[in-house]
Structures are given as structure tokens and as C-alpha cells.
Amino acid sequence: MTVEEKFIMMLNASGVAIERNKHHLPISDKGMTYPFIVAILCTKGKAHGLYDLLEKEVKKNTISILMPGHLLQPLEYSDDFTYSRIAISTKMMDELRSFLFSHDYEEFHHNPVFQLSDIQADRLLTITDQLATISAHSEFDLKHRNHVLLSLMSVGYEHISYYHHLAEQQMKLSTHSSVFSQFCDLVVAHYRESKELQYYAEKLNYHPKYLSRIIISATNGIGAKEWIEQYVVAQSKRLMTQYPNKSIKQIAFLLGFNESSSFFRYFKRVTGITARTYRSRALKEG
């Protein structure tokens, strides 16, 4: 069982999964995407990767919030790279909303990777340790376990939300960054329905060419059409390796292609190799 499989199994068992002082994130060309929220805090060393295909560098006290459906692709990290992470299931997150002090559900779509101070990071790690202790118990061992978990998570969430707000004030996001974030969210939500630039441009009320110029500016060179293609391919690579028993035709259907032949042409045009060739190589490499 892989590290990621153990992590997800832990999440399914209690609604929250916590890892402290880990040293390795899986590096591959597929990236990681989850149907739940994951917060990763670097506690030592440095790492470099892609978040929604944008380059990000993290160091001590950098926190990354991976929203459902968004892509995280670690590329490299230093020998001393250490991190802690916590995942909250969708069901637990729905319950958590009723515990939050604030009424607005901050989704961290803008500026998902930001820096904390030593004091801020220590506060979050203290809460994480408490969560780990509580989540290790079952409902039989600890009465009102879920209630205690939700209370602690609400405190941690409010801390992160406040720190995120401070980071955004300092950063003063540009209009292009804001539009790119909206664009990413739309692609994550609707890529099965449409993979055409026109579709997303209409939803954002921009001309396709103008939207593409905005995305190129925000990503330092990646156009909107290319970003959509890279996102769809990243999801297809993940599905082909995550579900080796599903046929490529079934994978194509999960991605929103009406015909498998359309998916085959799409994948080869973007990657230069066939989907079957990619899957065969990926499964052999493990």
C-alpha cells in the first residue's frame, strides 16, 4: 500500500487525515488531485512544483491549500524537505461550516500558496497535534469525538483564513491573477462539459483572444487553450494509472468525451504519444 493510499484510508476512516514530519511527496508527471481539501505546511527545507500548472516554490512556513479538483504536481525538493499535512473529507467539511465563526466560506482560490510567520506556523502545528491525538481515538474510546474534532478544526480554519487574508493584503493581487483564478475554478468544475476556450470566455464575459492574453500574462506564457489541454491531460493520466482495471474507453467517458476516438486524438495531439502507450509505460514504472 502506497503512502497516498494509507493517507486516503485514514481519511475515509475518520473524516480527517493528519501526517506530521513527512519527508517525501510523490513526484510524477500526473500530479495529485483530491475530492477533498488538503493543507500542506512546509516545516523545513525547500520544494518546487506546480499548482494548477503554475510554478510555486515553498520553504519553511509556506502553507499550500489544495482545493478539490485542483492540481498539485511536486517536481523536486531538498534533502531536508519536511512537511505536515491535513486532509478534511467533503462530508466533514460540510459539518465544519456550521462550526465556523465567520459566515463566509473562504475557498482559498486566490493565492493558494502563502507564507506564515514562525508564530503562525507553530500555532497551526499545535492545533494539528491536538487533532492527531483526538482522531486516533474511536467514538467508543472518546465520547463526542467528532464534536471535539470539529471544534478544533474550526479554530484551525479561522487561523488559516485570517493568515490568508493578511497575506492577500500584502500581495495585492492583480486583475490578471484574479481572472486566472476564476478561470481555473471554471475549468475544474466544467472540463467534462467543455474543453473549448469559447465556453469559458463566455462564462467570464471576455472575448476568447483577450482572455487568452490575460492567462498568458498571469502564467508567464501558457495560453488559456493550452492550460485547458494540460489540465485535461493531467486528469487523464491520473485516471489511467489510478484505475488500471478501467478501459481507456471508460476513462474517456469519465473525462467527458462522447467517443473514445476523440479522446485518443486529443491525448496524442497534446502529448505526442498515444494514451495506450502512456498507460503501458506508467504502469510498468509503477
Secondary structure, 3 states (H helix, E strand, C coil): CCHHHHHHHHHHHHCEEEEEEECCCCCCCCCECCCCEEEEEEEECCEEEEECCEEEEECCCEEEEECCCCCEEEEEECCCCEEEEEEECHHHHHHHHCCCCCCCCCCCCCCCEEECCHHHHHHHHHHHHHHHHHHCCCCCCCCCHHHHHHHHHHHHHHHHHHHHHHHHHHHCCCHHHHHHHHHHHHHHHHCCCCCCHHHHHHHHCCCHHHHHHHHHHHHCCCCHHHHHHHHHHHHHHHHHHHCCCCCHHHHHHHCCCCCHHHHHHHHHHHHCCCHHHHHHHHHHHC
